Amino acid sequence: MAFSRCGSRLYALSRATSKKLHIYSMLTGLPLQGCELQLPLRFDKICVYPGHKDHVALIRSSAVRIVSITKSFETYIAKLQPPSIPVDTDLAVSAYCWTNSGHFLVATRQGLLCTLDGATGALLYVCQAEQPITSIALTQDYLITSHIGNTLNFWELTPEALRGSPEEAANIASGAAPAPKMALSSGMFQLKKVADLESVGQSQDLGHRLLGQVASVQASTDFKDAVLTTAEGEVWTIQLPSKLRQEGQADEFEEDDMYVRAEQLQMELLCWFHTNAITCICPIGSGLQVCASADEGGRLRLWQVCRGEDPKGFRVLRFASALTSLTVESRGKYLFASTDGGCIHAVSIERWSDAQVIDTQRISEVGIAKICCTASEDGLALKVAALLFDGRIAMVSFSLRDPKVKMLGLVENLGVVEDICFHDQAWFQERHESE
């Protein structure tokens, strides 16, 4: 769903039982007559032109179509404009944005940046970016694009520089013509500033470095700042360059300085989150200062319960399989993580900020549902039990002198097993002695 900028219309896509676009009046709550449009494909997103609510873009992963709406006496006429990019083109849409002049920009994972006419859907211009674009945002001064490799480019748009016939642009997009010109050469897009977030991070301490690839860029309403989100779940704020020189203040972003310096961005981490469903969470140690959490994307995060001196305050370890369960030994020095691929990962967490995997053992071809551990009677090893998806229980040993995961054997024919845990011998002994 999407609202028009003025809030008078609601646009909705139906995809479950039919492929239609519905448009409703927010004044009456009723559908607009003539605005139920049958669609040839299932579209995922709606993007309404902020400057005119009668121009709408429909987006799916491999196609973009423009819908134009015209008023006709007591009804409306909604028209799905023909596709300007051939349907057999290898196209994967990665980002899109409306411009102030009414053009619709579409970026692809192949590195193309296509300009469509916002009224007719005609393909007007195609250029090639140096790196694939992951997100697009528009401010009063620049068009901002984020690229693979965590580079931010700031462009000036010159719509009057559009040239070449629509047929030529379509040929370029389909690969039938020579490669399009680089975006920074000449034409509609003029590259003015570049911010390399990777190099910026290298000049900062660890807590101020980007951990993942920038996935989205959103400018604030006053266009002074932007919010970045990454594929690892980080949310950052940065200060945006501006052409306007404030009276009585030095211009931090000099006009002739193309490369943005680290101190100019003023990057600040707001928060972070898991990007996949969380499967397990457990405290580390007895003070409840640090916790560990795992998700279906194979990410293990160790994080401070209360924010400390490190503004980031977490450590991430990545695994190839989904993590299903976590367990930590009582002293908080070792953590064990199980996966749906049947592996047990032993992680040293004595210093949680420097946590690292010290051993990995695949104990079964069947995934592990639950894992738990306890200290051995002599205190020289850890006993680990792993409940498999098929109901069997694997018994594992972990030596504290030579930190290695060693498979001991399987307990079978137990029927349906829902959960497992070890009897807490230390707690029982303390209570018995006190009595």
Secondary structure by P-SEA (a helix, b strand, c coil): ccccccccbbbbbbcccccbbbbbbcccccccccccccccccccccccccccccbbbbbcccbbbbbbbbbcccbbbbbbcccccccccccccccccccccbbbbbbcccbbbbbccccccccccccccccccccccccccccccccccbbbbbbbbccccccccaaaaaaaaaccccccccccccccccccccccaaaaaaacccccccccccccccccccccbbbbbcccbbbbbbbbbbcccccccccccccccccccccccccccccccccccccccccccccccbbbbbcccbbbbbbbcccccccccbbbbbbccccccccccccccbbbbbcccbbbbbbbcccccccccccccccccccccbbbbbbcccccbbbbbbbccccbbbbbbbbcccbbbbbccccccccccccccccaaaaaaaaaaac
